[in-house]
Amino acid sequence: MPVSQSRVSLLRWLRRQLRQPVAMREHLEAAVENDDPAEARRLVGQMAFSDEQRRHVLALVDAWEAERG
């Protein structure tokens, strides 16, 4: 299955913003890698993001879901 641009963008953003490979980041990356936007949303809800960061990440998840059809 080809990887969508929004999934790539989400992974890049996560790696830039969360430089330490903490367990929550690894779980979120796994959700993206396994094409599971529902799990990604659940994990984003548990992470200590600013409002702006959370909006950005959720917009990327929205785009990912839209690309899935």
Contact map, one row per residue, 1 for C-alpha under 8 A:
111000000000000000000000000000000000000000000000000000000000000000000
111100000000000000000000000000000000000000000000000000000000000000000
111110110000000000000000000000000000000000000000000000000000000000000
011111110000000000000000000000000000000000000000000000000000000100100
001111111000000000000000000000000000000000000000000000000000000100000
000111111100000000000000000000000000000000000000000000000001101100100
001111111110000000000000000000010000000000000000000000000001100100000
001111111111000000000000000000000000000000000000000000000000000000000
000011111111100000000000000000000000000000000000000000000001000000000
000001111111110000000000000000010000000000000000000000001001100000000
000000111111111000000000000010010000000000000000000000000000000000000
000000011111111100000000000000000000000000000000000000000000000000000
000000001111111110000000000000000000000000000000000000000000000000000
000000000111111111100000100010000000000000000000000000000000000000000
000000000011111111100000000000000000000000000000000000000000000000000
000000000001111111100000000000000000000000000000000000000000000000000
000000000000111111100000000000000000000000000000000000000000000000000
000000000000011111111100100000000000000000000000000000000000000000000
000000000000011111111000000000000000000000000000000000000000000000000
000000000000000001111100000000000000000000000000000000000000000000000
000000000000000001111110110000000000000000000000000000000000000000000
000000000000000001011111110000000000000000000000000000000000000000000
000000000000000000001111111000000000000000000000000000000000000000000
000000000000000000000111111100000000000000100010000000000000000000000
000000000000010001001111111110000000000000000000000000000000000000000
000000000000000000001111111111000000000000000000000000000000000000000
000000000000000000000011111111100000000000100000000000000000000000000
000000000000000000000001111111110000001100110000000000000000000000000
000000000010010000000000111111111000000000000000000000000000000000000
000000000000000000000000011111111100000000000000000000000000000000000
000000000000000000000000001111111111101100000000000000000000000000000
000000100110000000000000000111111111100100000000000000000000000000000
000000000000000000000000000011111111000000000000000000000000000000000
000000000000000000000000000001111111000000000000000000000000000000000
000000000000000000000000000000111111100000000000000000000000000000000
000000000000000000000000000000111111111100000000000000000000000000000
000000000000000000000000000000110011111110000000000000000000100110000
000000000000000000000000000000000001111111000000000000000000000000000
000000000000000000000000000100100001111111100000000000000000000000000
000000000000000000000000000100110001111111110000000000000000100000000
000000000000000000000000000000000000111111111000000000000100100000000
000000000000000000000000000000000000011111111100000000000000000000000
000000000000000000000001001100000000001111111110000000000000000000000
000000000000000000000000000100000000000111111110000001001100000000000
000000000000000000000000000000000000000011111110000000000000000000000
000000000000000000000000000000000000000001111111000000000000000000000
000000000000000000000001000000000000000000111111100000000000000000000
000000000000000000000000000000000000000000000111110000000000000000000
000000000000000000000000000000000000000000000011111111000000000000000
000000000000000000000000000000000000000000000001111111000000000000000
000000000000000000000000000000000000000000000000111111100000000000000
000000000000000000000000000000000000000000000000111111110000000000000
000000000000000000000000000000000000000000000000111111111000000000000
000000000000000000000000000000000000000000010000111111111100000000000
000000000000000000000000000000000000000000000000001111111110000000000
000000000000000000000000000000000000000000000000000111111111000000000
000000000100000000000000000000000000000000010000000011111111100000000
000000000000000000000000000000000000000010010000000001111111110000000
000000000000000000000000000000000000000000000000000000111111111000000
000001101100000000000000000000000000000000000000000000011111111100000
000001100100000000000000000000000000100110000000000000001111111110000
000000000000000000000000000000000000000000000000000000000111111111000
000001000000000000000000000000000000000000000000000000000011111111100
000111100000000000000000000000000000100000000000000000000001111111110
000000000000000000000000000000000000100000000000000000000000111111111
000000000000000000000000000000000000000000000000000000000000011111111
000101000000000000000000000000000000000000000000000000000000001111111
000000000000000000000000000000000000000000000000000000000000000111111
000000000000000000000000000000000000000000000000000000000000000011111
